[in-house]
């Protein structure tokens, strides 16, 4: 399975971050991990709770 380029991964992270800031202002942080062709997204709330 081919993996996305570094540019594609960075673009995805940026787009997800922008969307999260406008749609979910209560999120403190958005973590994106890449493994092969997959991206795993985890959001962190202000109280430290993590949502995958």
Jmol script that loads the backbone (N, CA, C; Angstrom):
load data "model"
ATOM      1  N   UNK A   1       0.849  -1.167   0.000  1.00  0.00           N
ATOM      2  CA  UNK A   1       0.000   0.000   0.000  1.00  0.00           C
ATOM      3  C   UNK A   1       0.901   1.238   0.000  1.00  0.00           C
ATOM      4  N   UNK A   2       0.719   2.156  -0.941  1.00  0.00           N
ATOM      5  CA  UNK A   2       1.561   3.347  -1.001  1.00  0.00           C
ATOM      6  C   UNK A   2       1.274   4.290   0.167  1.00  0.00           C
ATOM      7  N   UNK A   3       2.283   5.031   0.573  1.00  0.00           N
ATOM      8  CA  UNK A   3       2.123   5.995   1.655  1.00  0.00           C
ATOM      9  C   UNK A   3       2.058   7.403   1.078  1.00  0.00           C
ATOM     10  N   UNK A   4       1.317   8.277   1.715  1.00  0.00           N
ATOM     11  CA  UNK A   4       1.209   9.658   1.235  1.00  0.00           C
ATOM     12  C   UNK A   4       2.557  10.387   1.380  1.00  0.00           C
ATOM     13  N   UNK A   5       2.749  11.370   0.540  1.00  0.00           N
ATOM     14  CA  UNK A   5       3.975  12.164   0.605  1.00  0.00           C
ATOM     15  C   UNK A   5       3.964  13.048   1.853  1.00  0.00           C
ATOM     16  N   UNK A   6       5.113  13.573   2.202  1.00  0.00           N
ATOM     17  CA  UNK A   6       5.235  14.468   3.360  1.00  0.00           C
ATOM     18  C   UNK A   6       4.335  15.691   3.163  1.00  0.00           C
ATOM     19  N   UNK A   7       4.281  16.210   1.963  1.00  0.00           N
ATOM     20  CA  UNK A   7       3.429  17.364   1.670  1.00  0.00           C
ATOM     21  C   UNK A   7       1.965  17.042   1.939  1.00  0.00           C
ATOM     22  N   UNK A   8       1.518  15.883   1.523  1.00  0.00           N
ATOM     23  CA  UNK A   8       0.132  15.470   1.740  1.00  0.00           C
ATOM     24  C   UNK A   8      -0.157  15.323   3.224  1.00  0.00           C
ATOM     25  N   UNK A   9       0.776  14.735   3.962  1.00  0.00           N
ATOM     26  CA  UNK A   9       0.577  14.575   5.412  1.00  0.00           C
ATOM     27  C   UNK A   9       0.490  15.922   6.114  1.00  0.00           C
ATOM     28  N   UNK A  10       1.378  16.841   5.768  1.00  0.00           N
ATOM     29  CA  UNK A  10       1.355  18.164   6.385  1.00  0.00           C
ATOM     30  C   UNK A  10       0.087  18.932   6.019  1.00  0.00           C
ATOM     31  N   UNK A  11      -0.335  18.794   4.767  1.00  0.00           N
ATOM     32  CA  UNK A  11      -1.562  19.442   4.316  1.00  0.00           C
ATOM     33  C   UNK A  11      -2.770  18.909   5.081  1.00  0.00           C
ATOM     34  N   UNK A  12      -2.832  17.602   5.281  1.00  0.00           N
ATOM     35  CA  UNK A  12      -3.920  16.995   6.039  1.00  0.00           C
ATOM     36  C   UNK A  12      -3.944  17.532   7.466  1.00  0.00           C
ATOM     37  N   UNK A  13      -2.787  17.576   8.114  1.00  0.00           N
ATOM     38  CA  UNK A  13      -2.712  18.074   9.489  1.00  0.00           C
ATOM     39  C   UNK A  13      -3.176  19.524   9.575  1.00  0.00           C
ATOM     40  N   UNK A  14      -2.774  20.332   8.608  1.00  0.00           N
ATOM     41  CA  UNK A  14      -3.164  21.736   8.604  1.00  0.00           C
ATOM     42  C   UNK A  14      -4.676  21.880   8.409  1.00  0.00           C
ATOM     43  N   UNK A  15      -5.228  21.154   7.456  1.00  0.00           N
ATOM     44  CA  UNK A  15      -6.660  21.238   7.188  1.00  0.00           C
ATOM     45  C   UNK A  15      -7.480  20.748   8.373  1.00  0.00           C
ATOM     46  N   UNK A  16      -7.052  19.661   9.002  1.00  0.00           N
ATOM     47  CA  UNK A  16      -7.760  19.156  10.184  1.00  0.00           C
ATOM     48  C   UNK A  16      -7.687  20.163  11.328  1.00  0.00           C
ATOM     49  N   UNK A  17      -6.527  20.767  11.513  1.00  0.00           N
ATOM     50  CA  UNK A  17      -6.359  21.768  12.570  1.00  0.00           C
ATOM     51  C   UNK A  17      -7.253  22.971  12.367  1.00  0.00           C
ATOM     52  N   UNK A  18      -7.328  23.467  11.144  1.00  0.00           N
ATOM     53  CA  UNK A  18      -8.196  24.608  10.843  1.00  0.00           C
ATOM     54  C   UNK A  18      -9.660  24.263  11.087  1.00  0.00           C
ATOM     55  N   UNK A  19     -10.068  23.089  10.642  1.00  0.00           N
ATOM     56  CA  UNK A  19     -11.458  22.670  10.837  1.00  0.00           C
ATOM     57  C   UNK A  19     -11.774  22.507  12.323  1.00  0.00           C
ATOM     58  N   UNK A  20     -10.862  21.914  13.064  1.00  0.00           N
ATOM     59  CA  UNK A  20     -11.091  21.702  14.500  1.00  0.00           C
ATOM     60  C   UNK A  20     -11.213  23.036  15.238  1.00  0.00           C
ATOM     61  N   UNK A  21     -10.393  24.017  14.872  1.00  0.00           N
ATOM     62  CA  UNK A  21     -10.460  25.329  15.537  1.00  0.00           C
ATOM     63  C   UNK A  21     -11.800  26.015  15.304  1.00  0.00           C
ATOM     64  N   UNK A  22     -12.361  25.879  14.115  1.00  0.00           N
ATOM     65  CA  UNK A  22     -13.636  26.546  13.837  1.00  0.00           C
ATOM     66  C   UNK A  22     -14.837  25.733  14.317  1.00  0.00           C
ATOM     67  N   UNK A  23     -14.776  24.416  14.204  1.00  0.00           N
ATOM     68  CA  UNK A  23     -15.926  23.579  14.558  1.00  0.00           C
ATOM     69  C   UNK A  23     -15.977  23.214  16.042  1.00  0.00           C
ATOM     70  N   UNK A  24     -14.821  23.065  16.665  1.00  0.00           N
ATOM     71  CA  UNK A  24     -14.756  22.643  18.063  1.00  0.00           C
ATOM     72  C   UNK A  24     -13.783  23.531  18.843  1.00  0.00           C
ATOM     73  N   UNK A  25     -14.191  24.742  19.185  1.00  0.00           N
ATOM     74  CA  UNK A  25     -13.284  25.660  19.889  1.00  0.00           C
ATOM     75  C   UNK A  25     -12.880  25.166  21.284  1.00  0.00           C
ATOM     76  N   UNK A  26     -13.601  24.196  21.842  1.00  0.00           N
ATOM     77  CA  UNK A  26     -13.269  23.685  23.171  1.00  0.00           C
ATOM     78  C   UNK A  26     -12.051  22.761  23.152  1.00  0.00           C
ATOM     79  N   UNK A  27     -11.575  22.366  21.967  1.00  0.00           N
ATOM     80  CA  UNK A  27     -10.402  21.505  21.879  1.00  0.00           C
ATOM     81  C   UNK A  27      -9.141  22.291  22.205  1.00  0.00           C
ATOM     82  N   UNK A  28      -8.317  21.709  23.017  1.00  0.00           N
ATOM     83  CA  UNK A  28      -7.045  22.320  23.387  1.00  0.00           C
ATOM     84  C   UNK A  28      -5.974  22.006  22.352  1.00  0.00           C
ATOM     85  N   UNK A  29      -5.988  20.754  21.880  1.00  0.00           N
ATOM     86  CA  UNK A  29      -4.942  20.316  20.953  1.00  0.00           C
ATOM     87  C   UNK A  29      -5.470  19.186  20.081  1.00  0.00           C
ATOM     88  N   UNK A  30      -4.900  19.093  18.887  1.00  0.00           N
ATOM     89  CA  UNK A  30      -5.241  18.024  17.958  1.00  0.00           C
ATOM     90  C   UNK A  30      -3.938  17.317  17.593  1.00  0.00           C
ATOM     91  N   UNK A  31      -3.874  16.017  17.851  1.00  0.00           N
ATOM     92  CA  UNK A  31      -2.684  15.230  17.547  1.00  0.00           C
ATOM     93  C   UNK A  31      -2.985  14.318  16.361  1.00  0.00           C
ATOM     94  N   UNK A  32      -2.105  14.341  15.370  1.00  0.00           N
ATOM     95  CA  UNK A  32      -2.266  13.500  14.189  1.00  0.00           C
ATOM     96  C   UNK A  32      -1.014  12.645  14.037  1.00  0.00           C
ATOM     97  N   UNK A  33      -1.203  11.330  13.988  1.00  0.00           N
ATOM     98  CA  UNK A  33      -0.095  10.396  13.760  1.00  0.00           C
ATOM     99  C   UNK A  33      -0.335   9.705  12.433  1.00  0.00           C
ATOM    100  N   UNK A  34       0.749   9.388  11.766  1.00  0.00           N
ATOM    101  CA  UNK A  34       0.653   8.698  10.480  1.00  0.00           C
ATOM    102  C   UNK A  34       1.358   7.354  10.584  1.00  0.00           C
ATOM    103  N   UNK A  35       0.725   6.357  10.026  1.00  0.00           N
ATOM    104  CA  UNK A  35       1.333   5.030   9.949  1.00  0.00           C
ATOM    105  C   UNK A  35       0.914   4.423   8.619  1.00  0.00           C
ATOM    106  N   UNK A  36       1.859   4.336   7.717  1.00  0.00           N
ATOM    107  CA  UNK A  36       1.549   3.847   6.380  1.00  0.00           C
ATOM    108  C   UNK A  36       0.600   4.796   5.688  1.00  0.00           C
ATOM    109  N   UNK A  37      -0.474   4.267   5.148  1.00  0.00           N
ATOM    110  CA  UNK A  37      -1.452   5.082   4.429  1.00  0.00           C
ATOM    111  C   UNK A  37      -2.541   5.636   5.345  1.00  0.00           C
ATOM    112  N   UNK A  38      -2.424   5.403   6.648  1.00  0.00           N
ATOM    113  CA  UNK A  38      -3.460   5.801   7.587  1.00  0.00           C
ATOM    114  C   UNK A  38      -3.026   6.980   8.436  1.00  0.00           C
ATOM    115  N   UNK A  39      -4.007   7.784   8.861  1.00  0.00           N
ATOM    116  CA  UNK A  39      -3.782   8.884   9.791  1.00  0.00           C
ATOM    117  C   UNK A  39      -4.680   8.637  10.998  1.00  0.00           C
ATOM    118  N   UNK A  40      -4.113   8.775  12.177  1.00  0.00           N
ATOM    119  CA  UNK A  40      -4.851   8.589  13.424  1.00  0.00           C
ATOM    120  C   UNK A  40      -4.947   9.941  14.112  1.00  0.00           C
ATOM    121  N   UNK A  41      -6.163  10.351  14.430  1.00  0.00           N
ATOM    122  CA  UNK A  41      -6.402  11.671  14.995  1.00  0.00           C
ATOM    123  C   UNK A  41      -6.886  11.524  16.426  1.00  0.00           C
ATOM    124  N   UNK A  42      -6.294  12.318  17.303  1.00  0.00           N
ATOM    125  CA  UNK A  42      -6.683  12.330  18.713  1.00  0.00           C
ATOM    126  C   UNK A  42      -6.825  13.781  19.135  1.00  0.00           C
ATOM    127  N   UNK A  43      -7.949  14.108  19.755  1.00  0.00           N
ATOM    128  CA  UNK A  43      -8.197  15.464  20.237  1.00  0.00           C
ATOM    129  C   UNK A  43      -8.034  15.489  21.752  1.00  0.00           C
ATOM    130  N   UNK A  44      -7.523  16.600  22.250  1.00  0.00           N
ATOM    131  CA  UNK A  44      -7.366  16.763  23.689  1.00  0.00           C
ATOM    132  C   UNK A  44      -8.174  17.966  24.132  1.00  0.00           C
ATOM    133  N   UNK A  45      -9.027  17.746  25.148  1.00  0.00           N
ATOM    134  CA  UNK A  45      -9.847  18.821  25.689  1.00  0.00           C
ATOM    135  C   UNK A  45      -9.053  19.586  26.738  1.00  0.00           C
ATOM    136  N   UNK A  46      -9.579  20.743  27.145  1.00  0.00           N
ATOM    137  CA  UNK A  46      -8.891  21.589  28.113  1.00  0.00           C
ATOM    138  C   UNK A  46      -8.676  20.900  29.460  1.00  0.00           C
ATOM    139  N   UNK A  47      -9.566  19.974  29.840  1.00  0.00           N
ATOM    140  CA  UNK A  47      -9.420  19.275  31.113  1.00  0.00           C
ATOM    141  C   UNK A  47      -8.483  18.058  31.031  1.00  0.00           C
ATOM    142  N   UNK A  48      -7.875  17.846  29.862  1.00  0.00           N
ATOM    143  CA  UNK A  48      -6.919  16.750  29.696  1.00  0.00           C
ATOM    144  C   UNK A  48      -7.510  15.492  29.124  1.00  0.00           C
ATOM    145  N   UNK A  49      -8.833  15.429  28.995  1.00  0.00           N
ATOM    146  CA  UNK A  49      -9.478  14.245  28.416  1.00  0.00           C
ATOM    147  C   UNK A  49      -9.089  14.112  26.945  1.00  0.00           C
ATOM    148  N   UNK A  50      -8.817  12.891  26.514  1.00  0.00           N
ATOM    149  CA  UNK A  50      -8.446  12.636  25.127  1.00  0.00           C
ATOM    150  C   UNK A  50      -9.546  11.867  24.429  1.00  0.00           C
ATOM    151  N   UNK A  51      -9.838  12.273  23.194  1.00  0.00           N
ATOM    152  CA  UNK A  51     -10.875  11.653  22.385  1.00  0.00           C
ATOM    153  C   UNK A  51     -10.258  11.214  21.081  1.00  0.00           C
ATOM    154  N   UNK A  52     -10.434   9.944  20.731  1.00  0.00           N
ATOM    155  CA  UNK A  52      -9.873   9.414  19.482  1.00  0.00           C
ATOM    156  C   UNK A  52     -10.933   9.274  18.425  1.00  0.00           C
TER     157      UNK A  52
END
end "model"
wireframe off; spacefill off
backbone 0.3
color backbone group
